Amino acid sequence: MATSPPLYPPYPSYPPDSAGGGLRHPRWWQRRWVRYGALSTLLALSGLVILALVREQTGTEGFLVGLGLAVLPVPLLTGAFRWLDRVQPGPWRNLLFAFAWGACAAALIAIVANSFATRWIATATADPSSADTLGATVIAPVVEESAKAAAVLMVFLFRRRDFTGIVDGVVIAGITATGFAFTENILYLGTAFGTDRLTGDTGIASVTAATFFVRIVMSPFAHPLFTVLTGIGFGIAASSGERQRVRRVLVPVAGLLLAMSMHAFWNGSPTFGRYGFFAVYGMFMVPAFGLLTWLAIWTRQRELRTVREELPAYVYAGWLGVSEPFVLGSMRARQMAREYAAYHFGKPAGRAVAAYEAYATTLALLRRRGRQGRAGADFVVRERELLSELWSRRELVRPALDYAARTAAPNGWPGYALPACTAPGWYGTTVPYPVSDP
């Protein structure tokens, strides 16, 4: 058994500082804990302010009622996006940041900007009714989608290694919009409850029941649907080559504009006539939701196919076992491997298998981008990092992967022979393809 990874030499040391020969130290504002502390403080302050504003508008009792009702769709939506992200799961901190930004910062920006713009329009036109309509159909979509898109942009810029394609964009955008909708629903449901307290309406005929049915039952996916379009734009940009600079800028902008347009169309549906809302819902929102759901699932399946097609090269080079491309390219086999490791060796072993699966998926997607000429300048360094992570876990996870291979494909795993060729010149590396099933 080899005691060190094959094929690659040890990692090179970091270049010394030109002045003193030591490591270059970041300035205080570049340190990770400073950035995390500043961002956490910003989100906490935004949360406190938005809490005070919502409670002021709804009252304590209305706030509690709105909170209890608004939280109902959150586990369903976050679970759906987390399920979509299971092939290459991103860090929890990214999801927590996205939800917190949507629920706190984006909601605060929206409530302040929308209120200011609507009041200004009402004062300028002396027509409050027209100001409300214009605010809902023009101002709100622009402000809200821009505020939610800021979270996607920050993850895209500062957590670039965790943002590699369309699925990542969909997940970050969807979680951000789920947080935003959560806060907005508290406000709407709490205000509706306060109205019912004044009028004495109860039961199905109450404003609270109508608001709950429209926002929680019929359209809990509305905000995620809009913002996912922005996420898809950033996902396409993330999977584009570094030289495609125009595409990397224009596609996210186009996604944001499309999200604003869809949001405006949805908000303006009540003005289309007596049945305008239901017509837009049935003929536009539901089909759009179905189409984007299909696109997300299809993209997830394409990632699994990429794993099966790209990892055999590392089997040939001696990094992976012969059955691993099949196991890692099947969600059923992956789950079986995690469960086997957790049951027989404990929960840490199950987490190690899950990490191994995530690193292997990232490696396959990285290799695919390299073959297509879309990898970044750090391709070699990143490939070595991922291979090192896999190699350090190989002894612990291979019994579980072998069990999953035997159980999921008792008659043998599907072949994955590729054409006899090599992939030369990826920033100085050459990894041969297998010519037959090893």
N, C-alpha and C positions, 0 to 999 in steps of 0.2 A: 504494500500500500504506500502510495506516495505521501510524503510528509509535507510537501509544499506544492502550491498550485503549479501546474504545467504551463508551458507555452510562454509565459510572460516573466520578465525579471522582476525583482523587488521594486517597490515604488521609489521613484527618485525623490531626493530630499528637496525641500523648498529652497528657492534661490535666496542667497544671503542678501542682506541689505547692502547697497553699494557703499554706504558710508562707514558702517562699523562692523560689517560681517555678521551681524546677528539677524534675527527675524524682524521683519517690519511690523511694528505694533500699530493697531488701528487707533485713530483718535477717539476721544471719549464719546463723541456723538455717533461714532460708527460701531460701537460695541453693541452686541446683541441684546444684552439686558437693558441697555438704555432705550433701544428702539421698542422692545417689548413692553417696557414700563410706560413709555409715553403712549403707546397705542392702547394699552390696558386702561390707563388713566382717562384717555379720551373717550373710550367706550363706556367706562363707568360713569363719567360725568354726563354723557349723553343719555345713558339709561336713567339716571336720577332726574334729569330735566324732563325727559319724555314721560316718566312716571308722574311727575308733578303736574304736567300739562294735561295728561289724560285724566288724572284723578280730579283736577279742577273742572273739567268739562263734563264729567260723568257723575261725580260724587263718589263717596266711598262705597256705598252699596252697589251703585251701577258699575263701578270699576270691578268689584269682586264678581258680580254676575258676568260681566263681559269677559273677565279673565277665565272663569270656569268654562264658558262656552267656546271661547276662542282657542283654547288649548287642545280641543278635541281633534282637529285634523292634523295637528303638528306631528304626532308620532307616525301617522300614516304617510305623510309626505316625506318626512326625513327618512323613514324606513325604505320608501321606494327609491329615493336617490342613493341611499347607502347600498341598497341591493344592486343598483346599476353600477356602482363603483367597486363591486367585489372583485372584478378581474384584476384591477390594479388599484387597490384602495389607497386613497390619499391619507395623510396624517389627520388625526382627529382635531389637532389644533387649527388646521385650515378650515374645517367645517364649523368649529366653534366660533372662530373669528367671523366667518361668513354669516352665521345666524345672528351673532351679536351685532354685527354691523347693520344688518337688515332691520333687526328689532329695535335698535337704539339710534345709531347715527343716521341711517337713511330715513328712518321714520321721523326723527327730529328735524332733519333738513326739509322733508316733505311738508310736515305740518306747519312749520314756520313760513316757508316760501309760498306754499299754497294760500295760506291765510293772508299774507301780505299782498300777494298778487291779486287775489280776489277782491280785497278791500280797495286796492288802488283802482281796479277796473270799475268797481261800483261807484267810487267817488268821481271818477273821470266821466262816466257815462250817465250817472244818476239813475241807473237801472239795475238794482240788486239781482233781479231774476236773471237778466241777461249775463250779469257778471258770474253768477253761479254756474250757468251752463257753459260759458266760455272757460271758466276755471277748471271745470271737470273734463272738458273735451280737449283743451289745448294746454293749459298750464300744468295740470296734474300729471299727464303722461310724460311730458318733457322733464319735469322736476323729479318725479319718482323714479323713472327709468334711469336717469342720469345718476341719481343718488345710489341706486342699487348696483349700477354698472361699475361704480367706483370700487366696490369690494372685489369684483372680478378682475379689474385692472390691477389692483394692488397684489393679488395673488399671482397674476400673470407676470408682473414685473419683479416681485421680490421673493416669490417661491417658485421660481421657474422650473426647477427640477421636478416639482410635483404637478406641473401643468404641462402636459405633453400632447393633448389632443382634444377631440370633441367631447368625449365622455367627461373629462375633467372640467371643461367649460360648462357643460350641462349641470353637473353636480354642484359646483360652486355657485353658479347663478341660481339654481333651483333652491338651494339651502338659504341663500341670501334673501330671495323673494319669500320663502316660507317664514323667515323671521319678520320681514316687513309686514306680510299679511297678518301675522299673529298680533302685532301691535295695532295695526289698523282695525282689525276685527274687534279688539277690546274697546276701541273708541266707538265704533259704530254700534256694537251691541250694548255697551254701557249707556250711550246716548238714547238708544231705542228704549231701554228699560226705564230711564228717567222720564221719557215721554209717556210711557204707559202708566207710570205712577201718577202723573198729573191728570191724565184722562180717565184713569180707572179701567182701562182695557186689560183683559186677561185672556189666556188660552190661545187658541189658533187665530183669533181675530186681532191679537195684539201686534204692535209694531215689532216687538222683540222676536216673536215667532216668525214673522215675515222676513225680518233681517237675517235671522238664523237660517231659514230655509234657502234664501238666495245666496248668502255668502259662505255658509258652512256646508250645506247639503249639495246645492247645485254647482257652485263654482269655487271650491277650495283651491282648484288648480289654476285659477285665472292669473294671479301675480306670477307664480312660477312659470306659467306658459309664456308670458310676455318676456320675462328676463332671460329665459332659456335661449331665446333668439340671440340675445347679446352674448351669452355664453358660447353658443355655437360659432359665432363670429370670432371670438377669441380662441376657440379651439382650433379652428381652421388656421388662424394665424400662428398658433403654437406648432402646428404640424408642417408649416411652410419652411422653406429654406431661408437661411439668413440673408441670401442675396435678393430674395423676393420682398424687398422693403415696401414697395407700394401695396402689394397684397396684404402684408402684415399690418398695414395701417388702415386701408380702406375696408377690408372685410369686417373687422370689429365695428367700425363706424356704421357700415351698412346694417349689421345686425342690430345695433342700438336704434337706428332710425326705424327699422322694421318693428322693433319692440314698441317704440313710441306710437307708431301708426296703429298697430293692433290694439294697444291700450286705449288710444283715443277712440277707435271704432267701437270698442266694448263700452266705454263710458258714455258715448253718444247714442247708444242703442235705444234708450228710453225716448229720445226725441224723434225717432223714426215712425212714430205712430203708436196706436194702442197695443199692438202685438210686436212692436219693433224689438223689444228685449228678447222675447222668446224666439223670434225669427233669427236674430243674430246668434243667439245661443245654439240653436239647433242646426243652422245652416253654415255657421262659421266657426264658433268656438269648439264645439265637439269634434268636427272633422280635423281642425287644426291640432287639437289635443291628441287625437288618434294618430295623425301623421307624425308629429314630433315624438310620440311614444315609440312608434315603429322605428323611426330613425335612430333613437337612442339605443333600442335593443339591437338593431342591426349593427350599429357601431360596436357595441359590446361583443357580439358574436364575431365580428371581424377581428377584434383584438385577440380572441381565443384562437382564431384561425392563424393569425400572425405568430402566436406562440408555437403552434404545431409546425409551422413552416420554417421558422428561423432558428429554433433551439437545436435541431439536429446537427447543425454545424459545430456546436459546443460538445455534443456527444462524440462526434468524430475526433475532436481535439482532446478528449479525455476529461472534460470538466463535469459532464452530466452523465447519469446512468442512461442505459439504452431505452428504458420505458418512460423516462421523465417528460419528453415532449408530448406524449399522449396524455399522461396524467395532468400535466400543467395546462393542457389545452382543453380540459373538460371540467366544467364546474362541478359535476357530480363526483368525479374522481378526486378533485381537490378537497371537497368537503369530507369525503371518506378518509383521506389521508389525515386531515386535521383531527377528525373524531378518533381515529385509531391512535394517533400519537397522544392525544389528551387522555384517552381511556387507559392506555397501557403505561405511559411514561409520565403522566401528570400534565396539568394545564400549561406549565412553561414549555413543554415539548410541543403542545398544540399551537402555542403562539409562535414557536420557532418555525414550524411548518408553514404557518400563515405568512410569516416574514419571508421565508424561502420562496413561496409562491409569488409574493409581490415583487421581490427582487428579480426573479426569473422572467416575469412578465415585462418589467421595465427593461430588462436586458434585450428581450426579443423585439420590443418596440423600438429601442435604440438602434439595434442592428438593422431593422427594416428601414429606418430613416437614413442610416448610413449607406445602405445599398441603393437608395433612391437619391443620394446626393443631397440630403436635407439635414444631415447631422451638423452639430455645432463644432467649433474648433476644439472643444474639450472632449471629443468623442473617445479618444484612446484612454484618457484619464478616467472618464466615467465608466467605460467598459471594464477597466481593471478594477475599479471600486466595486462594481456589481459582482464580478466574478469572485473577488475576494470575499464578499459577503456570503455568496453561495458556498464557497469552499469551506468557510469556517463552520458552516452548519451541516455539512454533508453527512457526517457520521450519525448525527441525531435524527435527521429527517428521512434518510433513505429507506429504513425499514417501513416507515409509514407509506412512502411513495411506492415501494414495491408491493405492499399489501393492496393499495388502491389499484395498481395496475393489474394484479391478479384477479381482484374482485370485480372491477368495472369491465374488464375485457378478458374473461376466463379463457377464451380461445385464441388469445394473443392480441396485442395492440395493432392498430392499423399501421401499415407500412408508411414510411415517409421518405422514400428515395427521391433524390433531387438530381438534376442534370450534373454530369461530371464537369465541374468548373471550379474556379477559385474566385475569391473576392479580394483582389489585390489593391493595395494603395490607399486604404482608408487611413490616412494620416500616418502611414508607415507600418501598418499591420497587414498581415495576410492570414485569413482563416479559411481553410478549405471546406468545401461542401462535402457531405457524404454522398457516395454514389450508389449505395444500397442500404438496406436495413441493417444496422450494426448487429 
